[in-house]
Amino acid sequence: MQQSNTIHARTQLTFLIILLFCSLQAQGATVQLPALNAKADQTSISGLSSGGFMAAQFHVAFSESLMGVGIVAGGPWNCAGNNPFVNPVVNATTTCMNPCANTLGVCPSTLFPNSGYLSELARVTARNGRIDNPDNLKDDQIYLFSGRLDETVVTGVVDTATTFYQKLDVPDAQIHYDKSIDAGHAFITDDPADTACDITQSPYINHCEHHQAQRILEHIYGPLKPEADSLSGELVAFDQGEFFSSSLSSMDDTAYVYIPKGCRSESCKIHVAVHGCRQGISVIGTTFVTETGYLEIADTNNIIVLFPQVKKSEFVPYNPRGCWDFWGYGSMGQPPFNYHTKDAPQMQAIQRMISRLTRAAI
């Protein structure tokens, strides 16, 4: 009798383990990104750090189909191409981040990105058909942010992103640039549970009594309804692999999209939220997706939020921190470079995802 009870207990335990395993597998399962008939003319993008540089690149490259951008701790389009005589990876890690870090207190403006050169380069690149016409930017809304204690991408670099848009004739009234907060290198929130405002550390989401996701979306779309106390929509893990073909893209197999409750049946806006280095799901799980405040404000304002993902790569391509490609690692750091153009694999993948979301369901 005792042996029978033991066998029964073991059988129950095995059954529970199988159920748990199946549950975990189901949680990790991905589906196709759905076609939602979203509003193609109300799409925008934002990002932090390498995601901020990617947001700037994508915004300029695909300006015809976007209405605004949020750049947090990022620089101008093609910042890594600032000096054509220097390899982009060198520009990316010096000029585009903290160009005066090793200058012993001497910090001339010539060390920072040259907005005049880059704005003219954008016009030339557009004439060559590699990006959209920069004239499309003139009616867009631009949000920029730099923390005053950010020593990773310093304020002087973000300043040049502001000047870049001004030189492309974006009116000052459409540019909101906040550099008033003593924040470290981070996306900032009004959640006391997040990292202290002045610190720079993982997961690079800091409490600064400032709802940055809401500020970005309000600047782009205008006044919004208050954020949701509890979410009513769906956070969907989908197969990102169908949107890219090269292993050199460093893109993850899985990405996320948040679909507010009404957006399955009515046409909604789209916002693309691009994580920074060391913030992808392969490093911190869904923390950037769920803890930055995008979901709560999107939920009540019928904004679909797309969270594309890159992953770490220690060898080929060399991307050990899981950053977005704003310097050319996708071409192994060798010319011809396309990371800043519509041909860039990562940007093509994001554009394909947007196109899927704006397509009507069959």
C-alpha positions in Angstrom: 0.0 0.0 0.0 2.8 2.4 0.9 4.6 1.6 -2.4 1.4 2.3 -4.3 1.1 5.7 -2.6 4.7 6.5 -3.5 4.2 5.6 -7.1 1.0 7.6 -7.2 2.8 10.6 -5.7 5.6 10.3 -8.2 3.1 10.1 -11.0 1.4 13.2 -9.8 4.7 15.1 -9.5 5.7 14.0 -13.0 2.3 15.2 -14.4 2.7 18.5 -12.6 6.2 19.0 -14.1 4.9 18.2 -17.6 2.1 20.7 -17.1 4.6 23.4 -15.9 6.9 22.7 -18.8 4.1 23.0 -21.3 2.9 26.2 -19.6 6.4 27.7 -19.9 6.7 26.6 -23.5 3.3 28.2 -24.2 4.4 31.5 -22.5 7.5 31.6 -24.7 5.6 30.7 -27.9 5.5 33.2 -30.6 2.9 33.9 -33.3 3.0 36.0 -36.5 2.8 39.7 -36.1 -0.9 40.5 -37.0 -2.2 42.7 -39.7 -4.2 45.3 -37.9 -5.2 48.0 -40.5 -3.4 50.6 -38.4 -3.0 54.2 -39.6 -0.1 54.4 -41.9 0.0 58.2 -41.7 0.2 58.3 -37.9 3.4 56.3 -37.2 6.3 57.5 -35.1 9.4 56.1 -33.4 11.5 56.7 -30.3 14.5 55.2 -28.6 17.2 55.4 -25.9 20.9 55.5 -26.5 21.7 53.2 -29.5 18.0 53.0 -29.8 17.9 56.8 -29.9 20.5 56.8 -32.7 18.4 54.2 -34.5 15.3 56.3 -34.0 17.0 59.3 -35.6 18.3 57.2 -38.5 14.9 55.6 -39.1 13.1 58.9 -38.9 15.3 60.6 -41.5 15.5 57.6 -43.8 11.7 56.9 -43.8 10.6 60.5 -43.2 7.8 60.3 -45.8 5.9 57.8 -43.7 6.6 59.1 -40.2 5.1 62.0 -38.2 7.6 62.3 -35.4 10.5 61.0 -33.3 11.7 60.8 -29.7 15.4 60.7 -29.3 16.6 60.0 -25.7 20.4 60.3 -25.2 21.0 60.0 -29.0 22.6 62.0 -31.7 21.9 63.1 -35.3 21.2 60.9 -38.3 24.4 59.1 -39.5 26.4 60.5 -36.6 29.0 57.7 -37.1 29.5 59.1 -40.7 30.4 62.5 -39.3 34.0 62.3 -40.4 34.4 60.4 -43.8 38.1 59.9 -43.1 37.5 57.9 -39.9 35.9 54.5 -39.6 32.3 54.8 -38.4 32.9 52.6 -35.3 35.6 55.1 -34.1 33.2 58.0 -34.7 30.4 56.1 -32.9 32.4 55.4 -29.8 34.0 58.9 -29.5 32.4 61.7 -31.4 28.8 60.3 -30.9 29.2 59.5 -27.2 31.6 61.5 -25.1 34.1 63.1 -27.4 35.9 65.0 -24.6 36.3 62.1 -22.2 40.1 61.9 -22.7 41.0 65.5 -23.6 42.1 66.6 -20.1 39.4 69.3 -19.9 40.0 70.8 -23.3 36.8 70.4 -25.3 36.5 72.3 -28.5 33.2 72.2 -30.5 35.0 70.6 -33.4 35.1 67.3 -31.5 31.3 67.0 -31.6 29.2 65.9 -34.5 29.1 68.4 -37.4 25.4 69.1 -37.9 26.0 71.3 -40.9 27.9 68.5 -42.7 25.4 65.8 -41.8 22.4 67.9 -42.8 24.0 68.5 -46.3 24.9 64.8 -46.4 21.3 63.9 -45.8 20.2 66.0 -48.7 22.8 64.4 -51.0 21.9 60.9 -49.8 18.2 61.7 -50.5 19.1 62.8 -54.0 20.8 59.5 -54.5 17.6 57.7 -53.5 19.0 56.1 -50.4 16.7 58.0 -47.9 13.5 59.9 -48.2 13.5 63.7 -49.1 14.4 65.6 -45.9 11.7 68.1 -46.8 9.3 65.6 -45.3 10.7 66.5 -41.9 9.4 70.0 -41.9 6.0 69.1 -40.5 7.2 66.5 -38.0 7.3 66.7 -34.2 10.8 66.2 -32.6 11.3 65.3 -29.0 14.9 65.2 -27.6 16.2 64.5 -24.1 19.6 64.6 -22.4 20.2 63.9 -18.7 22.5 66.5 -17.2 24.5 63.7 -15.5 24.7 61.5 -18.5 28.4 60.8 -19.2 27.7 58.1 -21.8 26.1 60.2 -24.5 26.8 63.7 -23.3 24.4 66.7 -23.7 26.7 68.3 -26.3 26.0 65.3 -28.7 22.3 65.6 -28.3 22.6 69.4 -28.9 23.9 68.6 -32.4 20.8 66.4 -33.1 18.7 69.5 -32.4 20.8 71.6 -34.7 20.7 69.0 -37.4 16.9 69.2 -37.5 17.0 73.0 -37.5 19.4 73.0 -40.4 16.8 70.9 -42.3 14.3 73.6 -41.7 12.2 71.9 -39.0 10.6 74.9 -37.1 11.7 75.4 -33.5 8.1 75.2 -32.4 8.0 71.6 -33.4 11.2 70.7 -31.5 11.0 70.0 -27.8 14.4 69.6 -26.2 14.6 68.8 -22.5 18.0 69.0 -20.8 16.8 70.2 -17.4 16.9 67.0 -15.4 19.8 65.6 -13.3 19.4 62.2 -14.9 22.0 59.6 -15.7 22.1 57.6 -18.9 18.6 56.2 -18.9 15.0 56.3 -20.0 13.2 58.1 -17.2 9.9 57.5 -15.5 7.7 58.6 -12.6 7.9 55.2 -10.9 9.6 55.3 -7.5 10.5 51.6 -7.9 12.9 52.4 -10.7 16.6 53.3 -10.3 17.4 56.6 -8.7 17.4 59.5 -11.2 21.1 60.4 -11.2 22.5 56.8 -11.5 23.7 55.1 -14.7 23.2 51.3 -14.3 21.1 48.4 -15.7 18.3 48.4 -16.6 18.8 52.1 -17.5 15.3 53.0 -16.5 15.4 55.7 -13.8 12.8 57.4 -11.5 13.0 61.1 -12.2 9.4 62.0 -11.4 8.9 62.5 -15.2 6.7 60.3 -17.4 9.0 60.3 -20.5 6.9 57.9 -22.6 3.9 60.1 -22.1 5.9 63.3 -22.9 7.2 61.8 -26.1 3.8 60.6 -27.3 2.0 63.8 -26.3 4.6 65.9 -28.2 4.1 63.8 -31.3 0.3 63.2 -31.2 -1.0 66.1 -29.1 -3.0 65.9 -25.9 -3.7 62.4 -24.6 -6.1 60.7 -22.2 -4.6 59.8 -18.8 -2.8 56.5 -18.6 -4.5 53.3 -17.7 -4.5 52.0 -14.1 -4.6 48.5 -15.4 -4.0 47.3 -18.9 -6.9 46.0 -21.0 -4.9 45.2 -24.2 -2.7 42.3 -25.3 1.1 42.1 -25.1 2.0 39.7 -27.9 5.4 38.0 -28.5 5.7 37.5 -32.2 8.1 35.9 -34.7 10.5 38.7 -35.7 12.6 36.2 -37.7 10.3 36.5 -40.7 11.3 40.2 -41.1 15.0 39.8 -41.6 17.2 37.4 -43.6 20.8 38.0 -42.5 22.4 36.7 -39.4 24.6 39.8 -39.5 21.6 41.9 -38.5 21.9 40.8 -34.9 18.2 40.9 -34.6 16.5 38.5 -32.1 14.0 35.8 -33.2 11.3 37.3 -31.0 9.9 40.8 -30.6 6.8 42.3 -28.9 3.9 44.4 -29.8 1.2 45.9 -27.5 -2.3 46.0 -28.9 -4.8 48.1 -27.0 -8.2 46.5 -26.7 -9.9 48.5 -29.4 -7.2 48.1 -32.0 -8.2 44.7 -33.2 -11.5 46.2 -34.6 -10.6 49.9 -35.3 -7.6 51.6 -37.0 -5.0 52.9 -34.5 -1.8 54.8 -34.5 1.6 53.1 -34.3 4.6 53.9 -32.2 7.9 52.0 -32.4 9.8 52.0 -29.1 13.5 51.0 -29.6 15.5 49.7 -26.6 19.1 50.7 -25.9 22.2 48.6 -25.4 21.9 45.9 -22.8 18.1 46.4 -22.8 16.9 43.7 -25.2 14.9 40.8 -24.1 18.0 38.5 -24.3 19.5 40.6 -21.5 16.8 42.0 -19.3 13.7 40.1 -20.4 10.6 42.3 -21.0 11.7 45.0 -18.5 12.1 47.7 -21.2 8.8 46.6 -22.7 6.7 46.7 -19.5 8.4 49.2 -17.2 9.0 52.3 -19.4 5.4 53.5 -19.2 4.6 53.1 -22.9 1.9 50.4 -22.4 -0.2 52.4 -19.9 -0.4 55.5 -22.0 -0.9 53.6 -25.2 -3.7 51.6 -23.7 -6.0 54.5 -23.3 -5.1 56.3 -26.5 -5.3 53.6 -29.1 -1.6 53.5 -29.9 -0.1 50.2 -31.0 3.4 50.0 -29.6 6.0 47.9 -31.5 9.1 46.8 -29.6 11.7 45.4 -32.1 14.6 43.5 -30.6 18.3 43.0 -31.1 20.5 40.6 -29.2 24.0 40.3 -28.1 26.6 38.7 -30.4 30.2 38.0 -29.3 31.6 37.1 -32.7 29.8 37.7 -36.0 28.6 40.4 -36.0 30.5 41.8 -33.1 27.8 43.3 -30.9 28.6 42.2 -27.3 26.2 44.7 -25.7 23.2 44.1 -27.9 23.2 47.6 -29.4 21.4 48.8 -32.5 23.6 49.2 -35.6 24.4 52.9 -36.0 28.0 52.4 -37.1 28.1 49.5 -39.5 28.6 46.2 -37.6 26.1 44.7 -40.0 28.7 45.0 -42.8 31.5 43.9 -40.5 32.7 47.4 -40.1 33.7 47.6 -43.7 32.4 49.8 -46.6 30.2 50.2 -48.4 28.1 51.2 -45.4 24.3 51.2 -45.5 23.4 51.4 -41.8 22.1 54.9 -42.2 20.0 54.3 -45.3 16.7 52.6 -46.3 18.8 49.5 -47.3 20.0 48.9 -43.7 18.8 45.4 -42.7 17.6 46.5 -39.2 15.7 49.5 -40.6 14.2 47.4 -43.4 13.0 44.9 -40.8 11.3 47.6 -38.7 9.7 49.1 -41.8 8.4 45.6 -42.8 6.8 45.2 -39.3 5.1 48.6 -39.6 3.8 47.6 -43.1 2.4 44.4 -41.6 0.6 46.4 -38.8 -0.9 48.8 -41.3 -2.1 46.1 -43.6 -5.7 45.0 -43.4 -6.4 41.5 -42.1 -7.2 39.0 -44.8 
